[in-house]
Amino acid sequence: MLRGMSATLRPVPATVLPNGTVRLLKDIRLPFPAMAMVTLLIEEDTAKVPETAVLSQDALMDWNRDEEEAAWAHLQEAGRETVHVF
């Protein structure tokens, strides 16, 4: 950072894979390149997660988009009274 300039911290949710790859949970657009600092939030139970669950994150991340939410919204509204969580 240049002397005299201040930095604004903007948290961006992300996942760091075991190989060090950082995956942002949502796309972001910036008008210029920016430096980033990664803070790891290590949970006790994280080490017990099966490798298959970690590896499936990329495939499931495609479902975490506004387009997917819109496509399935009619089912959420229709089933509000009969939703069962197991």
Short mmCIF file of the C-alpha atoms (twelve columns), coordinates in Angstrom:
data_MODEL
# 
_entry.id   MODEL 
# 
loop_
_atom_site.group_PDB 
_atom_site.id 
_atom_site.type_symbol 
_atom_site.label_atom_id 
_atom_site.label_alt_id 
_atom_site.label_comp_id 
_atom_site.label_asym_id 
_atom_site.label_seq_id 
_atom_site.Cartn_x 
_atom_site.Cartn_y 
_atom_site.Cartn_z 
_atom_site.pdbx_PDB_model_num 
ATOM 1  C CA . MET A 1  0.000   0.000   0.000   1 
ATOM 2  C CA . LEU A 2  1.223   3.484   -0.747  1 
ATOM 3  C CA . ARG A 3  2.163   5.808   2.112   1 
ATOM 4  C CA . GLY A 4  -0.713  8.028   3.160   1 
ATOM 5  C CA . MET A 5  -3.399  5.791   1.667   1 
ATOM 6  C CA . SER A 6  -5.838  3.897   3.841   1 
ATOM 7  C CA . ALA A 7  -7.264  0.462   3.159   1 
ATOM 8  C CA . THR A 8  -10.892 -0.593  3.365   1 
ATOM 9  C CA . LEU A 9  -11.478 -4.170  4.442   1 
ATOM 10 C CA . ARG A 10 -14.299 -5.902  2.583   1 
ATOM 11 C CA . PRO A 11 -14.992 -9.452  3.754   1 
ATOM 12 C CA . VAL A 12 -15.599 -11.882 0.907   1 
ATOM 13 C CA . PRO A 13 -16.735 -15.406 1.899   1 
ATOM 14 C CA . ALA A 14 -14.507 -18.092 0.452   1 
ATOM 15 C CA . THR A 15 -13.363 -21.666 0.964   1 
ATOM 16 C CA . VAL A 16 -9.719  -22.695 1.019   1 
ATOM 17 C CA . LEU A 17 -9.262  -26.226 -0.286  1 
ATOM 18 C CA . PRO A 18 -6.609  -28.563 1.157   1 
ATOM 19 C CA . ASN A 19 -4.337  -27.864 -1.841  1 
ATOM 20 C CA . GLY A 20 -4.408  -24.114 -1.085  1 
ATOM 21 C CA . THR A 21 -6.837  -23.105 -3.825  1 
ATOM 22 C CA . VAL A 22 -9.096  -20.241 -2.717  1 
ATOM 23 C CA . ARG A 23 -12.674 -20.389 -4.042  1 
ATOM 24 C CA . LEU A 24 -14.879 -17.329 -3.653  1 
ATOM 25 C CA . LEU A 25 -18.458 -18.262 -2.778  1 
ATOM 26 C CA . LYS A 26 -19.837 -15.472 -4.983  1 
ATOM 27 C CA . ASP A 27 -18.453 -13.676 -8.006  1 
ATOM 28 C CA . ILE A 28 -17.120 -10.188 -7.335  1 
ATOM 29 C CA . ARG A 29 -16.188 -7.405  -9.753  1 
ATOM 30 C CA . LEU A 30 -13.585 -4.761  -8.989  1 
ATOM 31 C CA . PRO A 31 -12.711 -1.683  -11.045 1 
ATOM 32 C CA . PHE A 32 -8.993  -2.363  -10.448 1 
ATOM 33 C CA . PRO A 33 -6.686  -5.111  -9.143  1 
ATOM 34 C CA . ALA A 34 -6.716  -5.383  -5.354  1 
ATOM 35 C CA . MET A 35 -4.584  -7.116  -2.763  1 
ATOM 36 C CA . ALA A 36 -6.290  -9.691  -0.558  1 
ATOM 37 C CA . MET A 37 -5.653  -11.163 2.859   1 
ATOM 38 C CA . VAL A 38 -7.017  -14.610 3.682   1 
ATOM 39 C CA . THR A 39 -8.058  -15.316 7.271   1 
ATOM 40 C CA . LEU A 40 -8.631  -18.989 8.021   1 
ATOM 41 C CA . LEU A 41 -11.539 -19.904 10.285  1 
ATOM 42 C CA . ILE A 42 -10.589 -23.363 11.528  1 
ATOM 43 C CA . GLU A 43 -13.408 -25.263 13.206  1 
ATOM 44 C CA . GLU A 44 -12.753 -28.266 15.417  1 
ATOM 45 C CA . ASP A 45 -15.057 -30.551 13.405  1 
ATOM 46 C CA . THR A 46 -13.519 -29.558 10.048  1 
ATOM 47 C CA . ALA A 47 -10.804 -32.192 10.346  1 
ATOM 48 C CA . LYS A 48 -13.495 -34.881 10.645  1 
ATOM 49 C CA . VAL A 49 -15.185 -34.012 7.326   1 
ATOM 50 C CA . PRO A 50 -14.839 -36.869 4.823   1 
ATOM 51 C CA . GLU A 51 -12.682 -36.113 1.795   1 
ATOM 52 C CA . THR A 52 -15.644 -36.792 -0.526  1 
ATOM 53 C CA . ALA A 53 -17.571 -33.931 1.100   1 
ATOM 54 C CA . VAL A 54 -14.667 -31.549 0.531   1 
ATOM 55 C CA . LEU A 55 -14.234 -32.688 -3.063  1 
ATOM 56 C CA . SER A 56 -17.950 -32.258 -3.832  1 
ATOM 57 C CA . GLN A 57 -17.917 -28.572 -2.851  1 
ATOM 58 C CA . ASP A 58 -17.015 -27.472 -6.385  1 
ATOM 59 C CA . ALA A 59 -19.906 -29.420 -7.897  1 
ATOM 60 C CA . LEU A 60 -22.400 -28.139 -5.352  1 
ATOM 61 C CA . MET A 61 -21.194 -24.538 -5.591  1 
ATOM 62 C CA . ASP A 62 -22.949 -24.282 -8.963  1 
ATOM 63 C CA . TRP A 63 -26.268 -24.573 -7.108  1 
ATOM 64 C CA . ASN A 64 -25.470 -21.518 -4.960  1 
ATOM 65 C CA . ARG A 65 -26.445 -18.927 -7.593  1 
ATOM 66 C CA . ASP A 66 -29.299 -16.471 -7.979  1 
ATOM 67 C CA . GLU A 67 -30.365 -18.205 -11.206 1 
ATOM 68 C CA . GLU A 68 -30.797 -21.503 -9.361  1 
ATOM 69 C CA . GLU A 69 -32.766 -19.840 -6.566  1 
ATOM 70 C CA . ALA A 70 -35.120 -18.271 -9.120  1 
ATOM 71 C CA . ALA A 71 -35.578 -21.555 -10.978 1 
ATOM 72 C CA . TRP A 72 -36.620 -23.431 -7.829  1 
ATOM 73 C CA . ALA A 73 -38.571 -20.618 -6.118  1 
ATOM 74 C CA . HIS A 74 -41.975 -21.982 -7.190  1 
ATOM 75 C CA . LEU A 75 -41.291 -25.228 -5.311  1 
ATOM 76 C CA . GLN A 76 -40.263 -23.387 -2.157  1 
ATOM 77 C CA . GLU A 77 -43.513 -21.389 -2.133  1 
ATOM 78 C CA . ALA A 78 -45.736 -24.394 -2.846  1 
ATOM 79 C CA . GLY A 79 -44.259 -26.567 -0.143  1 
ATOM 80 C CA . ARG A 80 -43.829 -24.130 2.741   1 
ATOM 81 C CA . GLU A 81 -46.437 -25.856 4.923   1 
ATOM 82 C CA . THR A 82 -45.112 -29.371 4.318   1 
ATOM 83 C CA . VAL A 83 -41.355 -28.851 4.463   1 
ATOM 84 C CA . HIS A 84 -39.641 -31.485 6.589   1 
ATOM 85 C CA . VAL A 85 -35.977 -31.205 7.539   1 
ATOM 86 C CA . PHE A 86 -34.173 -34.427 8.366   1 
# 
